[in-house]
Amino acid sequence: MLKIEYENGGEQESIDYKSAADFMANQRLEVPDLEDYYKIKRVTLDGTPITLSDKTIIGLYKHFDSEGK
């Protein structure tokens, strides 16, 4: 499971996806769940934290895209 904790207009929110592939597919939609510029506070995949150099939703997308997810 992919769990993303992020900031939306100063509010802390979180969202879960079954997998990184589900997150990637959703971000490709015309109207995705998350805006590219949202700042990520914490993200885990199957309970393991993911370290990002670009701590935004687009940064997470690029992270998984480079891994071929």
C-alpha positions in Angstrom: 0.0 0.0 0.0 1.2 3.5 -0.8 0.3 6.1 1.9 0.9 9.8 1.1 0.7 12.5 3.8 0.7 15.9 2.2 -0.1 19.5 2.8 -3.1 21.1 1.0 -3.5 24.8 1.6 -1.9 24.6 5.1 -4.1 21.5 6.0 -2.5 18.1 6.6 -4.2 15.4 4.6 -3.5 11.8 3.6 -4.5 9.4 0.8 -3.9 5.7 0.3 -3.4 3.8 -3.0 -3.3 0.0 -3.3 0.1 0.3 -5.2 2.5 2.8 -6.8 1.0 1.8 -10.1 -2.5 2.9 -9.0 -1.1 6.2 -7.9 0.7 6.6 -11.3 -2.5 5.8 -13.2 -4.5 8.2 -11.2 -2.0 11.1 -11.8 -2.4 10.5 -15.5 -6.1 11.2 -15.4 -7.5 14.5 -16.7 -8.5 15.4 -13.1 -6.2 13.5 -10.7 -6.7 13.2 -7.0 -3.7 15.3 -6.2 -2.3 18.5 -7.6 1.4 18.2 -8.7 2.5 21.1 -6.4 1.2 19.6 -3.1 4.0 19.3 -0.7 4.6 15.8 0.7 5.2 15.5 4.4 5.7 11.7 4.5 5.3 8.8 2.0 5.5 5.1 2.6 5.3 2.1 0.3 4.3 -1.1 2.1 5.4 0.5 5.4 8.8 1.6 4.1 9.5 5.3 4.0 10.5 6.8 0.6 13.1 9.5 0.5 12.5 12.1 -2.2 14.7 15.0 -3.4 11.6 16.8 -4.8 9.0 16.5 -2.0 6.0 17.3 -4.2 3.4 15.0 -5.8 5.2 15.5 -9.2 8.5 14.6 -7.5 6.9 11.3 -6.3 5.5 10.7 -9.7 8.9 11.2 -11.3 10.5 8.9 -8.6 8.2 6.0 -9.6 8.4 6.8 -13.3 12.2 6.5 -13.2 11.7 3.1 -11.5 9.4 2.0 -14.3 6.3 1.6 -12.1 
